[in-house]
Amino acid sequence: MLLFVPRALIALAMVLSLLSRVSAQNLPGGTITLVVSNAAGGIVDVTARLYAEALSHNLDRTVVVENRPGAGGAAAAMSVKNSPQDGRTLLLYAGTQLAALPVLQKVSYDPVKDFEPITTLFDLLNFIAVPPNSSANTIPELLEHWKRNSNGLRVGSAGFGSPAHFNSVILSLDNALPITMVQYRGSAPLMSDMVTSRIDMAMVSYIAARPFLHKFKILAQDGATRWSGMPDVPTMVESGQLKKKASSWFAVSAPAGTPKAIVDRLNSEFIKASREPQLAARLQSSGVLTKTTTPEELRELVKTEIEIIGPLVKSLGMAPN
């Protein structure tokens, strides 16, 4: 028996097939690399790998994470800036870090002109932690201990120019207390020094803190509201602290000049991954809150961050290296 298919249906099928091929061509073949300025094992690295896994599954291609710590994040940024404009090399970064570096030190990139925004990915909660032998059990007690120490506190940071770095300094300035920032390449060495009391305080992610929760004390977290994963831990705002703080969003961008079709395809793929219930649940359980935007919205966020960070860097007394 012969089946006659209307010409309109045949034409529609041909159009859909063509559109599918065009969509696939929006991304060139080959491996996609997410470059992060953080060392392996930290929350940003772990989150990047979760996104890489989701993208790899959805796109049916290899997606890898490349760690490029060093130069306060400039090494990673320069690596992506100088990559081909084909959507296969992407920068995953903290908004504060990308905006702050050109003010803090001499770099050979412009955070607006040299990158093509794709989307924000997440907001990161940071927890205020102190060594197990600290006399402080609350933020007010920590500030009292801080005031009694004429030399101030040694405060650890797992990322130069990161939200945790800035907010630690903001906390000291808001309370007119001296501070010595100790910079680490990643969370692992920081946590080692925390549990052995070589530093007095640090703002750390939940992923970094989780293996050591029984070895130090968590006093608060810097989110706007209490986190469902640790509902008994108060926010800094509840203690009257960090009412104005550095933002904690992270995003992904491509080299400037990457074609709009590729940027739009990557935007849709990252948003698709962010909305997958399994990925969102894994991130939420780690103190990572998914947050996506359009490329245009991210571009405005970066501009706003630069307007905020520039004066903030100067007010914090941070000078370019």
C-alpha positions in Angstrom: 0.0 0.0 0.0 1.4 3.4 -1.0 1.3 6.3 1.4 1.1 9.8 0.0 2.6 12.5 2.2 1.4 16.1 1.5 4.1 18.3 0.0 3.6 20.8 2.9 4.6 18.1 5.5 7.7 17.2 3.4 8.7 20.8 3.1 8.2 21.3 6.9 10.4 18.3 7.6 13.1 19.6 5.4 13.0 23.0 7.1 13.2 21.4 10.6 16.1 19.3 9.5 17.9 22.3 8.1 17.3 24.3 11.3 18.6 21.5 13.3 21.8 21.4 11.2 22.2 25.2 11.5 21.7 25.0 15.2 24.4 22.4 15.5 26.7 24.4 13.4 26.4 27.3 15.9 29.1 25.5 17.8 32.3 24.2 16.1 33.3 20.6 16.7 35.9 19.7 19.3 36.4 20.0 23.0 35.0 22.9 25.0 37.3 24.1 27.8 36.1 26.0 30.9 39.0 28.0 32.3 38.9 28.9 36.0 41.3 30.9 38.0 40.8 28.7 41.1 42.9 25.7 42.1 41.4 22.3 41.8 39.2 21.0 44.6 37.6 24.3 45.6 33.9 25.1 45.2 34.3 27.1 42.0 36.3 24.2 40.5 33.7 21.6 41.7 30.8 23.7 40.3 32.6 24.2 37.0 33.0 20.4 36.7 29.3 19.8 37.4 28.4 22.2 34.6 31.0 20.6 32.3 29.4 17.2 33.0 26.0 18.6 32.2 27.1 20.4 29.0 29.0 17.3 27.8 25.9 15.2 28.2 23.6 17.7 26.5 26.0 18.6 23.6 27.4 15.1 23.2 31.0 16.3 23.2 33.9 16.6 25.6 33.8 19.5 28.0 36.8 19.9 30.4 37.8 22.3 33.2 41.3 23.8 33.1 42.6 25.3 36.3 44.8 28.4 35.8 45.5 29.9 39.3 48.0 32.7 39.5 48.3 36.5 39.1 45.1 37.0 41.1 43.0 35.6 38.2 44.8 37.4 35.4 46.4 34.2 34.1 43.0 32.6 33.4 41.6 35.8 31.9 44.5 36.3 29.6 44.4 32.7 28.5 40.8 33.1 27.4 41.3 36.6 25.9 44.0 35.2 23.6 42.0 32.1 22.5 40.2 31.6 19.2 36.8 33.3 19.0 35.0 30.0 18.3 33.2 29.3 21.6 35.5 26.5 22.6 37.5 28.3 25.3 35.4 30.0 28.0 36.2 31.9 31.2 34.3 31.1 34.4 35.0 33.9 36.9 33.8 35.9 39.9 32.4 39.2 39.0 34.4 41.0 41.7 37.6 39.4 40.5 37.3 40.3 36.8 36.3 43.9 37.7 38.9 44.4 40.4 42.1 43.1 38.8 42.6 46.0 36.4 42.4 48.3 39.4 44.5 46.2 41.7 47.4 45.4 39.3 48.5 46.0 35.7 46.8 43.6 33.4 46.7 43.4 29.6 42.9 43.1 29.3 39.8 45.1 29.6 37.0 43.3 31.5 34.3 44.8 29.2 36.0 45.1 25.8 37.9 41.9 25.8 35.2 39.4 26.7 31.8 38.4 25.2 29.3 37.8 28.1 27.3 34.6 28.0 25.4 34.3 31.3 25.8 34.4 35.1 25.8 30.9 36.6 25.5 31.1 40.3 25.8 33.0 43.6 28.1 31.5 46.2 27.5 31.5 49.9 30.5 32.1 52.2 30.7 31.0 55.8 32.6 32.9 58.5 34.8 30.3 60.2 37.2 30.4 63.2 39.6 27.9 64.7 38.3 25.4 67.2 40.2 27.1 70.1 38.8 30.5 69.3 36.9 32.2 72.2 34.3 33.4 69.7 31.0 31.6 69.2 29.1 34.5 67.6 29.9 37.4 65.3 29.6 39.9 68.2 32.1 37.8 70.3 34.4 37.6 67.3 34.4 41.4 67.0 35.1 41.7 70.7 38.0 39.3 70.4 39.2 41.3 67.4 39.2 44.6 69.4 41.2 43.1 72.2 44.0 42.0 69.8 46.1 45.1 69.1 47.7 43.5 66.0 44.3 42.6 64.6 43.4 39.2 63.1 45.1 37.0 60.5 42.4 36.4 58.0 42.7 33.8 55.2 41.5 34.1 51.6 41.4 31.4 49.0 41.2 33.9 46.1 42.8 37.3 45.6 40.0 39.8 44.6 37.3 37.2 45.4 34.0 38.2 47.2 35.4 36.5 50.4 38.6 38.6 50.2 36.7 41.9 49.7 34.1 41.1 52.4 36.7 40.2 54.9 38.4 43.6 54.5 35.0 45.4 54.4 34.2 43.7 57.8 37.4 45.0 59.3 36.9 48.6 57.9 33.3 48.7 59.0 34.4 48.1 62.5 37.7 50.0 62.4 39.7 46.9 63.2 43.2 46.0 61.9 43.6 43.1 59.5 46.3 41.0 58.0 45.1 39.2 54.8 46.8 35.9 54.1 46.3 34.8 50.5 46.2 31.1 49.6 46.2 29.3 46.3 43.0 27.4 46.9 40.9 26.3 49.9 42.9 23.2 50.9 45.9 25.0 52.3 43.7 27.6 53.9 41.6 24.9 55.7 44.8 23.2 56.9 46.0 26.5 58.5 42.5 27.1 59.9 42.3 23.9 61.8 45.8 24.3 63.2 45.0 27.9 64.3 47.7 29.5 62.0 45.0 32.0 60.9 42.2 33.5 63.0 39.3 33.7 60.6 38.3 33.0 57.0 35.2 33.2 54.8 34.9 29.9 53.1 32.5 28.0 50.9 30.5 25.1 52.3 32.3 22.6 50.0 35.6 23.7 51.5 34.3 23.7 55.0 32.3 20.4 54.9 35.2 17.9 55.5 36.3 20.0 58.5 33.0 21.0 60.2 34.0 19.1 63.3 37.4 20.7 63.5 36.4 24.4 63.6 33.5 26.7 64.3 31.1 28.4 61.8 29.7 31.6 63.2 27.6 33.0 60.3 27.1 33.1 56.5 27.0 36.1 54.1 23.8 35.3 52.2 20.7 37.6 52.3 18.7 34.9 54.1 19.4 31.7 56.1 20.4 28.7 54.0 18.2 25.6 54.2 21.4 23.4 54.4 22.4 25.0 57.8 19.3 26.8 59.0 20.8 27.4 62.5 23.6 29.5 61.1 22.6 33.2 61.2 23.4 35.6 58.4 25.9 38.4 58.9 23.1 40.9 58.4 21.4 39.5 61.5 24.5 40.6 63.5 24.3 44.1 61.8 27.4 43.3 59.6 28.0 43.4 55.9 24.9 45.3 55.1 26.8 46.5 52.0 29.1 43.9 50.6 30.9 42.7 47.5 28.6 40.7 45.2 29.1 37.0 45.0 27.9 36.1 41.5 30.0 34.0 39.1 29.6 34.0 35.3 31.0 32.7 32.1 32.2 34.6 29.1 34.0 34.0 25.8 36.7 36.0 24.0 35.6 39.3 22.5 34.5 38.8 18.9 32.9 35.4 19.3 29.9 35.3 16.9 26.5 36.1 18.4 25.1 32.8 17.2 27.7 30.9 19.2 27.2 33.2 22.3 23.4 32.7 22.1 23.7 28.9 21.7 26.1 28.7 24.7 23.7 30.9 26.7 20.8 28.6 26.1 22.9 25.5 26.9 24.2 26.9 30.2 20.6 28.0 31.2 19.4 24.5 30.2 22.0 23.0 32.5 21.2 25.3 35.3 17.5 24.4 35.2 18.1 20.6 35.4 16.6 19.6 38.7 19.5 17.2 39.6 22.2 19.8 39.0 20.3 22.6 40.8 19.7 20.3 43.8 23.4 19.3 44.0 24.5 22.9 43.8 21.9 24.1 46.4 23.1 21.4 48.8 26.6 22.8 48.5 25.6 26.4 49.2 25.6 27.4 45.5 22.5 29.2 44.2 21.9 29.0 40.5 21.4 32.4 38.7 21.2 33.0 35.0 20.9 36.0 32.7 21.0 37.0 29.1 24.3 38.1 27.6 23.1 41.7 27.6 22.2 41.6 31.3 25.6 40.1 32.2 27.3 42.9 30.2 25.5 45.5 32.3 26.3 43.5 35.5 30.0 43.6 34.7 29.8 47.4 34.0 28.0 47.9 37.3 30.5 45.8 39.2 33.4 47.9 37.8 31.7 51.1 38.9 31.3 49.6 42.4 34.7 47.8 42.7 36.9 50.7 41.5 36.0 53.1 44.4 35.8 50.1 46.8 39.4 49.1 46.0 40.6 52.6 46.6 38.6 52.9 49.9 40.1 49.6 51.1 43.6 51.0 50.6 44.5 48.3 48.0 47.1 49.5 45.6 48.0 48.0 42.2 50.9 45.6 42.3 
